[in-house]
């Protein structure tokens, strides 16, 4: 990732100055998001099992069989769907969007702090950097420090993640509501993460907890790679890790 290595090894493990402090402080935010995901997922699963058991118990207590039992189950189908489908989808999609916002937002924080540091010579400012989202951040680091986030082993995964994220942000998880021109890119992203990402029987994008955990871990890995590259960089290293 770092194509401009420093000539002297760093003496400090922690950076001096606020501009790169975010590189260290962000990991805990991702861990808290992951903890939230697991906590809420456990809560939903526990309540789904409790609800299923209560309905089965009611059927047995009332001695319902055959069509009567089927009617009772059908009467509670909507409630079961909430715990089995609606609530998990809300949690998973919201955590996915939060992870993407956290990753991109913290990267932008680092860039803006570096941009404001008059002691760091830049070839190009943030306002003049082309691109959008994480691609713009990559362009800024590449142009100024020869650090390429796109060299990360997780970069291709992350681009696919943002393609999937966009479907939830802009199209309610419905690929058919998106732009036709973006469909091939979405299909490639879905194949990349299958079977943890798929279209369900009504054409809605479905993601599971394994996918969201992979997203968080991938972002953390890329983040750690960026921190190491900055520490070993000829410009940023001596400035912040003296």
Number of C-alpha atoms within 10 A of each C-alpha: 19 22 14 16 19 17 11 11 14 17 10 12 10 15 23 14 12 13 19 22 16 16 21 13 11 17 17 11 13 19 14 11 19 17 12 14 20 14 11 15 16 12 12 18 15 12 14 18 13 12 16 15 12 12 15 15 12 14 17 12 9 9 10 15 12 7 9 12 17 12 13 16 17 12 11 13 11 12 14 19 13 14 20 16 11 13 15 20 19 11 17 22 23 16 21 26 20 15 22 21 14 17 22 16 14 17 20 17 15 17 20 15 15 21 19 12 14 8 9 13 14 17 9 15 16 18 9 8 16 13 12 10 15 21 16 15 22 22 22 26 22 17 16 15 22 21 22 20 23 18 15 18 14 19 18 13 18 20 16 20 23 19 19 24 21 17 20 20 12 13 15 14 22 16 22 13 11 17 11 9 8 11 14 10 13 21 16 13 22 22 13 15 17 13 14 16 20 18 17 10 8 7 12 17 21 19 24 15 20 13 18 22 19 14 20 19 16 19 23 19 16 21 22 17 19 22 18 15 23 29 27 22 25 19 19 23 23 20 16 20 20 16
